[in-house]
Amino acid sequence: MEHVFIINPAAGAVDSTHAVLEAIAKSNYAAECEIYYTRGRGDATVFVTSRCMKSSGPIRFYACGGDGTLNEVVNGAVNFPNASVGCYPCGRDNDFVKYYGGAGGFLNIDDQINGEEYPIDLIRAGNKYCINVCDFGFDTTVVRTVEKMRHKKIFSGRRSFFAGVVKALIASMQTSCRVSVDGEVICSGELLLCTIANGNYVGNAFKCAPRSKNNDGLLDICLVKPISRVALMSLMDNYIKGEHLDNPRLNKYIVYRRGRNISVEGNGSFSYTLDGDIVGENYSNIEVVENAINFIVPRGISVENICIPCAANQ
């Protein structure tokens, strides 16, 4: 078994390279660990694909960064059955691992290497894959603003997120598009936001898809209709806690579906995000790909009722 740690020095508010190397050095398996440093956007995907093509035996890739780094590693490994993907969460947003209880369970290298592999679904939009959430509307404006401000010290960390929310409150309370789920049109006009989820969390704080399971062959779609800024504030607390689907007072604002194939069509300036990466396309067919990749769950994390072990571990 090969173990390759892919470190993204640009992930997070500060460079976590030293912390990752220190954790690896303390591991009983340090001598077996290969390390690669990414050189820019998209580099992890290119490297992982190349590395998989050269490896005939089982190989594990551990994405050391945030959801964006994990996304790149997944896109590189997805078509190679001998590859599996893990995560050492040290980025700005580490939303996907919240599905398994949070980042804490993923920070011990020995537990990572002794972890089990579980087949999970992925979201596919065109020729790109997404492991956590595809979203558009209000959320995309927030992400775009965060990306513009992330390198400005005055707007580092959570300040950039709040700046993004303010920008969206001013300029993105309505987005025009058509959305259908398995042939059913759920929006033909304006919406506030829409999330298509394989995981549970988005935006570092919001439990957008509390009922989502990442290995059930279905995606969870939550569409919020246009609402006032005052109503949005009342929705926000429930959205953070993942209680928005169970609050009858919010039913008139929310359309919730579970499905396999989602069609999204917007106008000339429409865009959406895949694990926080902005894609400027007016039309996309978004679908679930069942058991698309094996994800490494570290030893000690309980996966009862949320994961089925891959055949190799049974």
C-alpha positions as YAML, in Angstrom:
chain: A
units: angstrom
residues:
- id: 1
  name: MET
  ca: [0.00, 0.00, 0.00]
- id: 2
  name: GLU
  ca: [1.31, 3.42, -1.00]
- id: 3
  name: HIS
  ca: [0.47, 6.47, 1.14]
- id: 4
  name: VAL
  ca: [0.75, 9.86, -0.56]
- id: 5
  name: PHE
  ca: [0.11, 13.07, 1.38]
- id: 6
  name: ILE
  ca: [-0.76, 16.01, -0.85]
- id: 7
  name: ILE
  ca: [-0.10, 19.28, 0.96]
- id: 8
  name: ASN
  ca: [-1.61, 22.52, -0.26]
- id: 9
  name: PRO
  ca: [0.47, 25.35, 1.27]
- id: 10
  name: ALA
  ca: [-2.12, 27.91, 0.13]
- id: 11
  name: ALA
  ca: [-5.03, 26.30, 1.98]
- id: 12
  name: GLY
  ca: [-6.41, 28.07, 5.03]
- id: 13
  name: ALA
  ca: [-5.63, 31.44, 6.57]
- id: 14
  name: VAL
  ca: [-2.06, 30.30, 7.30]
- id: 15
  name: ASP
  ca: [0.27, 27.73, 5.73]
- id: 16
  name: SER
  ca: [-0.27, 24.43, 7.59]
- id: 17
  name: THR
  ca: [2.68, 22.64, 5.99]
- id: 18
  name: HIS
  ca: [4.68, 22.52, 9.24]
- id: 19
  name: ALA
  ca: [1.74, 21.10, 11.21]
- id: 20
  name: VAL
  ca: [1.17, 18.36, 8.62]
- id: 21
  name: LEU
  ca: [4.85, 17.41, 8.45]
- id: 22
  name: GLU
  ca: [5.06, 17.34, 12.24]
- id: 23
  name: ALA
  ca: [2.05, 15.01, 12.44]
- id: 24
  name: ILE
  ca: [3.58, 12.70, 9.83]
- id: 25
  name: ALA
  ca: [6.96, 12.70, 11.64]
- id: 26
  name: LYS
  ca: [5.25, 11.52, 14.84]
- id: 27
  name: SER
  ca: [3.58, 8.62, 13.04]
- id: 28
  name: ASN
  ca: [4.77, 5.04, 13.27]
- id: 29
  name: TYR
  ca: [4.47, 4.97, 9.48]
- id: 30
  name: ALA
  ca: [6.50, 8.10, 8.69]
- id: 31
  name: ALA
  ca: [8.98, 6.19, 6.56]
- id: 32
  name: GLU
  ca: [6.16, 4.90, 4.36]
- id: 33
  name: CYS
  ca: [4.68, 8.32, 3.65]
- id: 34
  name: GLU
  ca: [5.31, 10.13, 0.37]
- id: 35
  name: ILE
  ca: [4.77, 13.91, 0.34]
- id: 36
  name: TYR
  ca: [3.78, 16.16, -2.54]
- id: 37
  name: TYR
  ca: [3.32, 19.95, -2.41]
- id: 38
  name: THR
  ca: [0.78, 21.50, -4.77]
- id: 39
  name: ARG
  ca: [1.97, 24.36, -6.96]
- id: 40
  name: GLY
  ca: [-1.31, 26.05, -7.81]
- id: 41
  name: ARG
  ca: [-4.97, 25.61, -8.63]
- id: 42
  name: GLY
  ca: [-5.66, 22.27, -10.34]
- id: 43
  name: ASP
  ca: [-2.19, 20.86, -9.71]
- id: 44
  name: ALA
  ca: [-3.39, 18.20, -7.25]
- id: 45
  name: THR
  ca: [-5.73, 16.73, -9.87]
- id: 46
  name: VAL
  ca: [-2.96, 16.53, -12.47]
- id: 47
  name: PHE
  ca: [-0.51, 14.96, -10.01]
- id: 48
  name: VAL
  ca: [-2.96, 12.38, -8.66]
- id: 49
  name: THR
  ca: [-4.00, 11.31, -12.16]
- id: 50
  name: SER
  ca: [-0.36, 10.93, -13.21]
- id: 51
  name: ARG
  ca: [0.52, 9.04, -10.04]
- id: 52
  name: CYS
  ca: [-2.40, 6.65, -10.45]
- id: 53
  name: MET
  ca: [-1.37, 5.87, -14.01]
- id: 54
  name: LYS
  ca: [2.06, 4.81, -12.74]
- id: 55
  name: SER
  ca: [0.75, 2.64, -9.85]
- id: 56
  name: SER
  ca: [-0.62, -0.83, -10.37]
- id: 57
  name: GLY
  ca: [-1.15, -1.61, -6.67]
- id: 58
  name: PRO
  ca: [-3.38, 0.02, -4.07]
- id: 59
  name: ILE
  ca: [-2.57, 3.65, -3.39]
- id: 60
  name: ARG
  ca: [-4.01, 6.12, -0.90]
- id: 61
  name: PHE
  ca: [-4.04, 9.88, -1.33]
- id: 62
  name: TYR
  ca: [-4.55, 12.14, 1.69]
- id: 63
  name: ALA
  ca: [-5.66, 15.67, 0.82]
- id: 64
  name: CYS
  ca: [-3.98, 18.07, 3.26]
- id: 65
  name: GLY
  ca: [-5.98, 21.28, 2.93]
- id: 66
  name: GLY
  ca: [-9.63, 22.26, 2.78]
- id: 67
  name: ASP
  ca: [-12.59, 21.14, 0.72]
- id: 68
  name: GLY
  ca: [-11.05, 22.58, -2.44]
- id: 69
  name: THR
  ca: [-7.91, 20.45, -2.05]
- id: 70
  name: LEU
  ca: [-10.03, 17.39, -1.33]
- id: 71
  name: ASN
  ca: [-12.09, 18.13, -4.44]
- id: 72
  name: GLU
  ca: [-8.96, 18.26, -6.63]
- id: 73
  name: VAL
  ca: [-7.63, 14.99, -5.23]
- id: 74
  name: VAL
  ca: [-11.00, 13.29, -5.78]
- id: 75
  name: ASN
  ca: [-11.14, 14.50, -9.39]
- id: 76
  name: GLY
  ca: [-7.70, 13.02, -9.99]
- id: 77
  name: ALA
  ca: [-8.43, 9.65, -8.38]
- id: 78
  name: VAL
  ca: [-12.04, 9.03, -9.37]
- id: 79
  name: ASN
  ca: [-11.47, 6.83, -12.42]
- id: 80
  name: PHE
  ca: [-8.85, 4.58, -10.81]
- id: 81
  name: PRO
  ca: [-10.22, 1.60, -8.84]
- id: 82
  name: ASN
  ca: [-6.87, 1.04, -7.10]
- id: 83
  name: ALA
  ca: [-6.97, 4.54, -5.57]
- id: 84
  name: SER
  ca: [-8.69, 5.72, -2.40]
- id: 85
  name: VAL
  ca: [-8.89, 9.19, -0.90]
- id: 86
  name: GLY
  ca: [-8.54, 10.52, 2.63]
- id: 87
  name: CYS
  ca: [-8.35, 13.97, 4.16]
- id: 88
  name: TYR
  ca: [-6.12, 15.78, 6.64]
- id: 89
  name: PRO
  ca: [-8.33, 18.87, 7.17]
- id: 90
  name: CYS
  ca: [-6.33, 22.07, 7.53]
- id: 91
  name: GLY
  ca: [-8.03, 24.49, 5.16]
- id: 92
  name: ARG
  ca: [-10.30, 27.48, 5.46]
- id: 93
  name: ASP
  ca: [-13.40, 25.31, 5.18]
- id: 94
  name: ASN
  ca: [-13.43, 21.65, 6.16]
- id: 95
  name: ASP
  ca: [-17.12, 20.99, 5.60]
- id: 96
  name: PHE
  ca: [-17.04, 17.47, 4.20]
- id: 97
  name: VAL
  ca: [-15.43, 15.87, 7.28]
- id: 98
  name: LYS
  ca: [-18.23, 17.28, 9.46]
- id: 99
  name: TYR
  ca: [-20.27, 14.41, 8.06]
- id: 100
  name: TYR
  ca: [-18.02, 12.16, 10.17]
- id: 101
  name: GLY
  ca: [-18.06, 14.34, 13.28]
- id: 102
  name: GLY
  ca: [-15.55, 17.04, 12.38]
- id: 103
  name: ALA
  ca: [-11.87, 17.62, 11.74]
- id: 104
  name: GLY
  ca: [-10.61, 16.30, 15.09]
- id: 105
  name: GLY
  ca: [-10.93, 12.64, 14.14]
- id: 106
  name: PHE
  ca: [-8.82, 13.14, 11.01]
- id: 107
  name: LEU
  ca: [-5.68, 14.66, 12.54]
- id: 108
  name: ASN
  ca: [-3.87, 11.51, 13.70]
- id: 109
  name: ILE
  ca: [-1.76, 9.98, 10.92]
- id: 110
  name: ASP
  ca: [-1.67, 6.48, 12.44]
- id: 111
  name: ASP
  ca: [-5.47, 6.48, 12.62]
- id: 112
  name: GLN
  ca: [-5.59, 7.63, 9.00]
- id: 113
  name: ILE
  ca: [-3.30, 4.88, 7.76]
- id: 114
  name: ASN
  ca: [-5.19, 2.28, 9.82]
- id: 115
  name: GLY
  ca: [-8.54, 3.63, 8.65]
- id: 116
  name: GLU
  ca: [-11.05, 1.67, 6.60]
- id: 117
  name: GLU
  ca: [-12.20, 2.48, 3.09]
- id: 118
  name: TYR
  ca: [-15.88, 3.07, 2.38]
- id: 119
  name: PRO
  ca: [-17.45, 3.51, -1.06]
- id: 120
  name: ILE
  ca: [-19.25, 6.83, -1.29]
- id: 121
  name: ASP
  ca: [-21.21, 8.66, -3.96]
- id: 122
  name: LEU
  ca: [-20.04, 11.75, -5.81]
- id: 123
  name: ILE
  ca: [-21.82, 14.58, -7.57]
- id: 124
  name: ARG
  ca: [-20.97, 14.97, -11.25]
- id: 125
  name: ALA
  ca: [-21.56, 18.19, -13.17]
- id: 126
  name: GLY
  ca: [-20.42, 17.83, -16.76]
- id: 127
  name: ASN
  ca: [-16.94, 16.32, -16.56]
- id: 128
  name: LYS
  ca: [-16.25, 17.59, -13.04]
- id: 129
  name: TYR
  ca: [-16.86, 15.80, -9.75]
- id: 130
  name: CYS
  ca: [-17.89, 17.17, -6.39]
- id: 131
  name: ILE
  ca: [-17.68, 15.32, -3.06]
- id: 132
  name: ASN
  ca: [-19.63, 17.64, -0.76]
- id: 133
  name: VAL
  ca: [-22.02, 20.29, -2.11]
- id: 134
  name: CYS
  ca: [-22.94, 21.99, -5.36]
- id: 135
  name: ASP
  ca: [-24.75, 25.28, -4.74]
- id: 136
  name: PHE
  ca: [-25.80, 28.46, -6.47]
- id: 137
  name: GLY
  ca: [-27.56, 31.76, -5.86]
- id: 138
  name: PHE
  ca: [-26.80, 33.60, -2.62]
- id: 139
  name: ASP
  ca: [-24.04, 31.15, -1.64]
- id: 140
  name: THR
  ca: [-22.10, 31.62, -4.88]
- id: 141
  name: THR
  ca: [-21.97, 35.38, -4.35]
- id: 142
  name: VAL
  ca: [-20.55, 34.79, -0.88]
- id: 143
  name: VAL
  ca: [-17.88, 32.44, -2.25]
- id: 144
  name: ARG
  ca: [-16.95, 34.85, -5.04]
- id: 145
  name: THR
  ca: [-16.47, 37.67, -2.52]
- id: 146
  name: VAL
  ca: [-14.43, 35.47, -0.17]
- id: 147
  name: GLU
  ca: [-12.13, 34.49, -3.05]
- id: 148
  name: LYS
  ca: [-11.53, 38.14, -3.92]
- id: 149
  name: MET
  ca: [-10.73, 39.10, -0.33]
- id: 150
  name: ARG
  ca: [-8.92, 36.02, 1.05]
- id: 151
  name: HIS
  ca: [-5.45, 37.47, 0.43]
- id: 152
  name: LYS
  ca: [-6.21, 40.84, 2.03]
- id: 153
  name: LYS
  ca: [-5.06, 40.75, 5.65]
- id: 154
  name: ILE
  ca: [-7.85, 43.01, 6.86]
- id: 155
  name: PHE
  ca: [-10.41, 40.49, 5.52]
- id: 156
  name: SER
  ca: [-8.65, 37.26, 6.50]
- id: 157
  name: GLY
  ca: [-10.47, 34.29, 8.00]
- id: 158
  name: ARG
  ca: [-14.10, 34.74, 8.96]
- id: 159
  name: ARG
  ca: [-14.03, 38.44, 8.11]
- id: 160
  name: SER
  ca: [-13.99, 37.59, 4.41]
- id: 161
  name: PHE
  ca: [-17.01, 35.32, 4.92]
- id: 162
  name: PHE
  ca: [-19.01, 38.05, 6.65]
- id: 163
  name: ALA
  ca: [-17.99, 40.48, 3.90]
- id: 164
  name: GLY
  ca: [-19.35, 37.97, 1.40]
- id: 165
  name: VAL
  ca: [-22.66, 37.72, 3.27]
- id: 166
  name: VAL
  ca: [-23.01, 41.51, 3.30]
- id: 167
  name: LYS
  ca: [-22.32, 41.65, -0.45]
- id: 168
  name: ALA
  ca: [-24.90, 38.91, -1.10]
- id: 169
  name: LEU
  ca: [-27.49, 40.70, 1.06]
- id: 170
  name: ILE
  ca: [-27.05, 43.76, -1.11]
- id: 171
  name: ALA
  ca: [-26.72, 42.23, -4.56]
- id: 172
  name: SER
  ca: [-27.88, 38.60, -4.60]
- id: 173
  name: MET
  ca: [-31.26, 38.17, -2.94]
- id: 174
  name: GLN
  ca: [-32.69, 36.76, -6.17]
- id: 175
  name: THR
  ca: [-31.22, 34.57, -8.89]
- id: 176
  name: SER
  ca: [-33.09, 33.70, -12.05]
- id: 177
  name: CYS
  ca: [-32.91, 30.07, -13.21]
- id: 178
  name: ARG
  ca: [-34.84, 26.89, -13.96]
- id: 179
  name: VAL
  ca: [-34.27, 23.83, -11.78]
- id: 180
  name: SER
  ca: [-35.71, 20.35, -12.23]
- id: 181
  name: VAL
  ca: [-35.19, 17.19, -10.18]
- id: 182
  name: ASP
  ca: [-35.73, 13.85, -11.94]
- id: 183
  name: GLY
  ca: [-37.95, 15.63, -14.45]
- id: 184
  name: GLU
  ca: [-39.97, 17.65, -11.92]
- id: 185
  name: VAL
  ca: [-39.58, 21.42, -12.27]
- id: 186
  name: ILE
  ca: [-39.13, 22.89, -8.80]
- id: 187
  name: CYS
  ca: [-38.19, 26.40, -9.89]
- id: 188
  name: SER
  ca: [-38.90, 28.37, -13.05]
- id: 189
  name: GLY
  ca: [-38.08, 31.93, -12.12]
- id: 190
  name: GLU
  ca: [-36.38, 33.37, -9.07]
- id: 191
  name: LEU
  ca: [-34.75, 31.75, -6.05]
- id: 192
  name: LEU
  ca: [-32.60, 32.85, -3.12]
- id: 193
  name: LEU
  ca: [-30.30, 29.83, -3.07]
- id: 194
  name: CYS
  ca: [-30.15, 26.15, -3.83]
- id: 195
  name: THR
  ca: [-27.88, 23.41, -2.47]
- id: 196
  name: ILE
  ca: [-27.39, 19.99, -4.05]
- id: 197
  name: ALA
  ca: [-25.74, 17.96, -1.34]
- id: 198
  name: ASN
  ca: [-23.83, 14.75, -0.88]
- id: 199
  name: GLY
  ca: [-22.49, 15.88, 2.51]
- id: 200
  name: ASN
  ca: [-24.22, 17.76, 5.32]
- id: 201
  name: TYR
  ca: [-22.50, 21.15, 5.67]
- id: 202
  name: VAL
  ca: [-21.59, 24.19, 3.58]
- id: 203
  name: GLY
  ca: [-20.00, 27.57, 4.27]
- id: 204
  name: ASN
  ca: [-18.10, 26.37, 7.36]
- id: 205
  name: ALA
  ca: [-21.15, 26.75, 9.59]
- id: 206
  name: PHE
  ca: [-24.40, 25.81, 7.85]
- id: 207
  name: LYS
  ca: [-25.96, 22.36, 8.12]
- id: 208
  name: CYS
  ca: [-27.67, 22.71, 4.78]
- id: 209
  name: ALA
  ca: [-28.52, 19.02, 4.26]
- id: 210
  name: PRO
  ca: [-29.19, 17.36, 7.65]
- id: 211
  name: ARG
  ca: [-30.77, 14.27, 6.07]
- id: 212
  name: SER
  ca: [-28.13, 13.63, 3.43]
- id: 213
  name: LYS
  ca: [-26.31, 10.29, 3.27]
- id: 214
  name: ASN
  ca: [-23.23, 10.10, 1.09]
- id: 215
  name: ASN
  ca: [-23.70, 6.47, 0.07]
- id: 216
  name: ASP
  ca: [-27.43, 6.10, -0.64]
- id: 217
  name: GLY
  ca: [-27.44, 6.85, -4.38]
- id: 218
  name: LEU
  ca: [-29.41, 10.07, -3.90]
- id: 219
  name: LEU
  ca: [-28.66, 13.78, -3.66]
- id: 220
  name: ASP
  ca: [-30.46, 16.14, -1.29]
- id: 221
  name: ILE
  ca: [-31.78, 19.28, -2.95]
- id: 222
  name: CYS
  ca: [-32.82, 22.24, -0.80]
- id: 223
  name: LEU
  ca: [-34.12, 25.30, -2.65]
- id: 224
  name: VAL
  ca: [-34.99, 28.48, -0.79]
- id: 225
  name: LYS
  ca: [-37.45, 30.78, -2.51]
- id: 226
  name: PRO
  ca: [-36.91, 34.56, -2.69]
- id: 227
  name: ILE
  ca: [-37.52, 36.08, 0.76]
- id: 228
  name: SER
  ca: [-37.03, 39.40, 2.46]
- id: 229
  name: ARG
  ca: [-33.83, 40.21, 4.30]
- id: 230
  name: VAL
  ca: [-35.74, 40.16, 7.58]
- id: 231
  name: ALA
  ca: [-37.14, 36.68, 6.83]
- id: 232
  name: LEU
  ca: [-33.65, 35.51, 5.85]
- id: 233
  name: MET
  ca: [-32.33, 36.46, 9.27]
- id: 234
  name: SER
  ca: [-35.02, 34.32, 10.91]
- id: 235
  name: LEU
  ca: [-34.15, 31.43, 8.58]
- id: 236
  name: MET
  ca: [-30.40, 31.68, 9.23]
- id: 237
  name: ASP
  ca: [-30.40, 30.28, 12.77]
- id: 238
  name: ASN
  ca: [-32.38, 27.22, 11.71]
- id: 239
  name: TYR
  ca: [-30.15, 26.79, 8.66]
- id: 240
  name: ILE
  ca: [-27.01, 26.80, 10.81]
- id: 241
  name: LYS
  ca: [-28.44, 24.14, 13.13]
- id: 242
  name: GLY
  ca: [-29.91, 22.02, 10.34]
- id: 243
  name: GLU
  ca: [-33.44, 22.53, 11.64]
- id: 244
  name: HIS
  ca: [-34.86, 24.34, 8.59]
- id: 245
  name: LEU
  ca: [-36.50, 21.22, 7.13]
- id: 246
  name: ASP
  ca: [-38.38, 20.47, 10.34]
- id: 247
  name: ASN
  ca: [-39.67, 23.97, 11.14]
- id: 248
  name: PRO
  ca: [-43.26, 24.30, 9.82]
- id: 249
  name: ARG
  ca: [-42.95, 28.09, 9.80]
- id: 250
  name: LEU
  ca: [-40.32, 27.80, 7.07]
- id: 251
  name: ASN
  ca: [-42.24, 25.40, 4.79]
- id: 252
  name: LYS
  ca: [-43.48, 28.23, 2.57]
- id: 253
  name: TYR
  ca: [-39.90, 29.27, 1.82]
- id: 254
  name: ILE
  ca: [-38.32, 25.86, 1.16]
- id: 255
  name: VAL
  ca: [-38.58, 23.23, -1.56]
- id: 256
  name: TYR
  ca: [-36.87, 19.98, -0.56]
- id: 257
  name: ARG
  ca: [-36.37, 16.96, -2.78]
- id: 258
  name: ARG
  ca: [-34.15, 13.89, -2.99]
- id: 259
  name: GLY
  ca: [-33.16, 12.76, -6.45]
- id: 260
  name: ARG
  ca: [-30.59, 11.44, -8.88]
- id: 261
  name: ASN
  ca: [-30.58, 13.88, -11.77]
- id: 262
  name: ILE
  ca: [-30.83, 17.66, -11.52]
- id: 263
  name: SER
  ca: [-31.02, 20.05, -14.44]
- id: 264
  name: VAL
  ca: [-30.02, 23.69, -13.85]
- id: 265
  name: GLU
  ca: [-30.39, 26.43, -16.47]
- id: 266
  name: GLY
  ca: [-29.52, 30.06, -15.78]
- id: 267
  name: ASN
  ca: [-28.98, 33.30, -17.66]
- id: 268
  name: GLY
  ca: [-25.81, 34.70, -19.22]
- id: 269
  name: SER
  ca: [-24.16, 35.58, -15.91]
- id: 270
  name: PHE
  ca: [-25.17, 32.42, -14.06]
- id: 271
  name: SER
  ca: [-22.59, 30.39, -12.15]
- id: 272
  name: TYR
  ca: [-22.50, 27.67, -9.49]
- id: 273
  name: THR
  ca: [-19.95, 26.24, -7.10]
- id: 274
  name: LEU
  ca: [-18.58, 22.72, -6.72]
- id: 275
  name: ASP
  ca: [-17.03, 22.28, -3.27]
- id: 276
  name: GLY
  ca: [-16.46, 26.04, -3.25]
- id: 277
  name: ASP
  ca: [-14.95, 26.23, -6.75]
- id: 278
  name: ILE
  ca: [-16.90, 28.64, -8.97]
- id: 279
  name: VAL
  ca: [-17.98, 27.34, -12.39]
- id: 280
  name: GLY
  ca: [-19.37, 29.87, -14.88]
- id: 281
  name: GLU
  ca: [-21.82, 27.86, -16.98]
- id: 282
  name: ASN
  ca: [-25.39, 28.72, -17.95]
- id: 283
  name: TYR
  ca: [-26.54, 25.11, -18.09]
- id: 284
  name: SER
  ca: [-25.51, 22.00, -16.24]
- id: 285
  name: ASN
  ca: [-26.80, 18.48, -15.82]
- id: 286
  name: ILE
  ca: [-25.91, 17.43, -12.29]
- id: 287
  name: GLU
  ca: [-26.17, 13.80, -11.26]
- id: 288
  name: VAL
  ca: [-25.19, 11.37, -8.55]
- id: 289
  name: VAL
  ca: [-22.55, 8.75, -9.31]
- id: 290
  name: GLU
  ca: [-23.01, 5.83, -6.93]
- id: 291
  name: ASN
  ca: [-20.02, 4.27, -5.17]
- id: 292
  name: ALA
  ca: [-17.76, 6.47, -7.27]
- id: 293
  name: ILE
  ca: [-14.75, 6.48, -4.95]
- id: 294
  name: ASN
  ca: [-13.45, 4.84, -1.77]
- id: 295
  name: PHE
  ca: [-13.10, 7.32, 1.09]
- id: 296
  name: ILE
  ca: [-10.77, 6.59, 4.02]
- id: 297
  name: VAL
  ca: [-12.40, 6.96, 7.43]
- id: 298
  name: PRO
  ca: [-9.76, 7.08, 10.20]
- id: 299
  name: ARG
  ca: [-9.68, 4.43, 12.89]
- id: 300
  name: GLY
  ca: [-11.82, 5.37, 15.88]
- id: 301
  name: ILE
  ca: [-14.55, 7.23, 14.00]
- id: 302
  name: SER
  ca: [-17.95, 5.58, 14.32]
- id: 303
  name: VAL
  ca: [-19.67, 5.13, 10.98]
- id: 304
  name: GLU
  ca: [-22.61, 3.07, 12.15]
- id: 305
  name: ASN
  ca: [-25.73, 3.86, 10.11]
- id: 306
  name: ILE
  ca: [-23.88, 6.21, 7.74]
- id: 307
  name: CYS
  ca: [-21.43, 4.01, 5.81]
- id: 308
  name: ILE
  ca: [-21.14, 0.55, 4.29]
- id: 309
  name: PRO
  ca: [-17.59, -0.90, 4.17]
- id: 310
  name: CYS
  ca: [-16.14, -1.57, 0.73]
- id: 311
  name: ALA
  ca: [-15.87, -5.20, -0.34]
- id: 312
  name: ALA
  ca: [-12.13, -5.26, 0.28]
- id: 313
  name: ASN
  ca: [-12.71, -4.66, 3.99]
- id: 314
  name: GLN
  ca: [-15.51, -7.19, 4.47]
...
